Amino acid sequence: MNGIICIYKEKGYTSFDVVAIVRKLCDTKRVGHGGTLDPMAEGVLPIFVGTATKAVDFCPDHTKEYRAKMRFGITTDTQDITGTVTSTSDILVGRNEQYRLEQKFRGELMQTPPMYSAVRVNGQRLYDIARKGGEVPREPRPITVYSLKFEEFADNRATFLVSCSKGTYVRTLIHDMGVETGAGATMTELTRTRSGNFGLRDCYRLSELKEAYQKGGADAIEPFLIPVEHLYKGLPRAVLDGTQARLFSNGVVLDADRIAFDRKYDGAYRIVDENNTLLGIGEISEKGDLHVIRRYGGSPTEPDEKDPENEENAAPSRPAENTAEEDEPLADGEDGGNAAFPSGNAILPKEEKRLRDLSELKGVRFS
């Protein structure tokens, strides 16, 4: 079973709760997700199954879109409404601040990760340090806010839409708006409306998967899977003929001048055979050959994938998540590790009971 299931994560679940449930439903350990959502958040959560876990690191579009609600005049230790209140203010933030905030918090910005986040500093998760009452210096990280538009702005409450790069903490964006106005602010609601190529219309609820599983077991989950090719539909193709495809599958480096490209440019291609079957992702190297970024057909020269069961988020280690160590797999969008809900590769007893209460599955044990 291979592909992507786009889940509408509901409030109360951690992202790993969803991964654990899908593992049981699909009867496979090879399951990961494409960007953590806090338990209080809801919305689009792409789940990668089987060989599709290889694609987690190589999504060409990492843009996230959110609808967020906020409240001025209050701050918390987690920067959202689930945390402990640390300050209050009687300052009334008027509508005249709306346009100024939209302009100031747009474009390329530097953002300091919150203490209640999964970012590692000196080998420790920040949320582990925060739960013990500690705080450590954090280096600001570059993020990009492509657009920010308020839908409502009245009575010290606001709702806005934001499109941003991976690694952006929306609750920190709200916290920084509060600092800018002098009133303080905290996030009260968050919905991810888009993650890369996936939107709300692509999503299924866990209850829908559960119902299918109860009727037909793991095989009944197959229709929910989206082919991994969907991730790369915007990339031009490098089309290999039969001989080239065979050589490619054996790890042979191919001369780019002998390959049929949709168009040549300085970027990534989806490598396909004559039947348009995805073989990999690549680019034209400076030497003029086809450099493979990710191979999907497997190769004798390519090392085996690590077992996702032993990997954070059940996905291969990635170079990429804009964290303090530049390889943090949990710091994507509005990330986990918040408040009392740690993310990790084990379901704690308390979470285990909650899983049973929230989504008891026929024939599946969460123990």
N, C-alpha and C positions, 0 to 999 in steps of 0.2 A: 504494500500500500504506500503510494508515493504521491505527494502533491501538497497543496496548501488549503487549509480550511480557515475561512475568515469568520472569526467568532465575535459576536457582540458580547463583550465582557460586561457583566452586570455588577452593580455595587456589592461589596461584601466579599468578593473573591479576590485573592491575589492572582497575579498572572501565572504563578506556578501552580496554583489550584487548578487553573484551566488546563495547563500542560499535563498535570497528573491525571485529570479526568479523561482527556483525549488519549493519553497513553493506554488507559484501560479500555476505552471504547474501540480504539484501533488495534489493540493487541500488539503493540510495538513499543520498544523503548526509545526509538529514534523520533523524538518529538521535541521541538523547540518553538520559541515565539520570537516575533519580530519587533519587540520593543515593549518594555515593562509599563504597565499601568498600575497606579496605586490602588489599594482596595476601595477607597472612596470614589475613584474615577470609574467611568464606564465608557463603552464605545468600541471602536475597531481594534481588534487584536488578531493579526495574522498568525496562524499556527502552522508550522512547517512539519511535515510528516515524511518519514522514510528518507530516501535520497534527497528530498527537497531541503533537508537541513543543511546541505551544502550551500544552498542559495542564500542563507541568512546573511552571510558576509558580503554578498555580491549583488545586492539589490541596487539597481542604478538610480532609483528615486527614493531618498530617505526623508523626503518632506513629510511633515506631520501637520494636520489641521485640527484645531480644537475650538469648542465653544466653552467658555469659562465664565463663571459667576464669581464676583468678589464683593467684599464689604470693607469699606473704609472705616477708620476709627478703632481698629483692633489689630493686634499682632499676636501670633502664637509661636511656640517653639518649633513646630513642624511646618509653619507657613501655610497651613490650611486649618479648616474649622475643627478637625479632629484633635488638634493639639491643645496644650495647656496655654491659656491666655497669659501673655507676658506684658502687655500694655494696652491701655485704652486711651482714646482721645475724644474730645468734644468738637474737634475741628470739623466743619461741614465743607465737604469738597464740592464746589459748584460745577455746573455744566461748562463753564468757561475753561475748566481744566481738561475737558475731554479732548479737544483738538490738540492741545499741547502734549498730552500723554501719547496720543496716536503718532505724533511726529517724533517725539523723543525716543520712544521704544520701538523703532522700526529701523531696519538696516542691519549693518554689522555691529554687534555689541559684544561687550565682555561681561560674563556672568559668573558669579561665585557660587559654586554648588552649595546647597543647604547642608547643614549637619545631618539632618534626617534624610540621607540618600545613600545609595549603594556604592558610591565612589570610594575607591581605596586610597588611603594616605599612609605611607610607610607600612603597607601590608595589612592595614586594618580598615574594615568598612566604617564609614563615617557614622552610620546609624548605630553601630555597636558602641562607639565612643560616646555618642549623644545619649544613649540609654543609661549610661553610667554617670551621666551628668557632666561629661567632659566636652571640651571644644578645642579644636586645633586650627591653625591657620590653613586656609585653602587658597590655591592659586586660581584667579579668574580664568575662564576659558572662553574662547571665541565662539559665538553663536550668530545665527542670522535670523532675523524676523522679517519675512518677506512681505507680510501684510498684517495690519492690526486695525480692526474697526469695531467701535462700540455700537452695540445694538440698543442698549438701555443705559441711562446714566442719570440717576435721581435718588434723593434721600440716602446718600452715602452708600448706595448699592449700584453695581454696574454689571452688565453682561457684554462680553466682546467675543469676536471671532479672531483667531490668530493662525497664521501659517508660518511655520518655523522649521529650522534645521534640526537634525538629530542632536540629541544631547541637550536640548533646551528644557529647562524646568519651568513650567508655566506658573507654578506657585511662587517660584523665586521672581519671575517677571512681575507678578502681582505685588509681592513684597517690596520690590524695588520701586514700583509705582507709588506705594504707600510712603516710602522714604522720600520720594520726590515731592509729594504733596505736603509732607510733614504730618499727615494724619495717621500714618500706618495703614496696612491693609492685609487681608488674608483671603485665601481662596475658599469659597463655599461649595462650589460644584465644578466638575470638569467632565466633559464628554469629548472623546477623540472622534472626529467625524471623518477623518481620512488618514491612512498610513500608506505612503507611497502610491501604488496603483489601486489600492483597495479603499472603498468607501462604505458607507452605511448600507447601501443597497446590496453589497456583496456578502453581508453578514448573516450568520445563523446564530440562534441562541442555543445554549447547551441543552435546553429542554427539547429542542427539535432533534438534536443528535441522540439524546437519551431515548426518545420515542422510537426513532429508527432502529436503534440498537436492540431495544426490547422486542421489536418485531422480527429482526433478521440478523442479529449479532454484528460482529465487526464488518462483515461484507456489506451490510446495509449503510455503512458510512461512506463507501466509495463514491456515491453520487454527489456528496458534499465537497469533494476534492476539486480544486482548481489546478490545472497543469502548471508546472513551474515555468513553462514558456510565457505564461501571462506576465511574469515580472519583467520580461525583456522585450515585450511587444513593440516598444518604442525604439529599439536599437536596430540599425541596419544589419543585413545578413552578410555572412561570408559563406557562400554555398560551395560545398565540396562535392565533387563527382564520386563515383563509386570507388575508384582507386584511391583518391585522396582521403576519403572517409575511412577506408581500411588502414591506410598508413597512419592516419590521425589516431585511430583507436589503438594502434600499436606504439604510440608515443613518438612517431617520427615528426621532426620539425619540417613544416611545409613552407615553400617559397611563396610569399604573398603575391608576386607577379603572376603566378599560375592559378590563382584563385579568383572565382567570380564574386565580386563584391557588389552589393546594391549600389553603393557609392563609397569612395575612398575619403577618409577624413581622419583627423587625429583624435581618435576616441575608441570606445569599445564596440565590438560586434557580437552578435549571437551567431555562433558557428553551427550550421545545419547541414544535413545531407540533402540529396536530391528529393527526398520525400518530406523535407522540411522538419525532420526530427532533430530536436536540439541535441547537439553533441558537446557544446561548451560555450564559454565566453572568452574572447580573445581580443587582441589588438595588433596592429602592425608595428613591429619593433624597429629600432634605428637601423638594424642590420637588414631590414627588408623581409623578414620572415614573419610567420604568424605566431605571435607569442600567446600562449595559453594562460589565461587568468584563472579559469576554473573549468575543469573537465567533468562532464556529466555521464559520459559513457564508460568511465573507468579506463585504466591503462596499466600495462605491466610495469611501466616506469613510474607510476604514481603511487605514493604510499597510501596504505589503507586509511580510511577515515577513523578518527578516534571514536570510541564508543560514547555516544551522547549521554548515556546514563551517568558517566563520570565527568561530564562537562557542565559548566554553569549554563543555565537556561537550556540544557540539552541540545546545544548547538556547538559546532566547532569554534575554537578560540578565534576571535576576530581582531583585526588590526584597528579597530575603528570606533570607539564610541565616545570620542571627545571627552575623556575623563582625565583625572589627574595623572593617570599613568598611560593614557592614550590607548588602552586596550581593554577598557572596562565594559563587559557585555551587558550590564544592567542599566547603564545611564542613558536611556533613550527616551526622548519625549518626557512625559511626567512620570518619573521613575519610582520604583518600589523601594522597599526598605523603610517605609514610613511608619511612624507610630508603633503600634504593637504587632505589626505584620511583617516579619522578616521574609525576604526572598531567599531561596536556597534549594538544594536538591533533596530536602527531606520535609515531609509534612509533620509538623509538630502535633502532639496529642490533641491540643485544643483545636487546632486547625482540622485535624482528622475528624473529630466529632462534628465540627461545623460542616465539613464536606458531606458527611452522612446526612446531616439534617437538611442541607440545601439541595443536594442532588443525589439521592440514593438511587443506585443503578442496579437493575435486576441482574443478578449473577456476577456482580463485580464487588470485590471487597476492597476497602480502603485501609488495609492493615498489612 
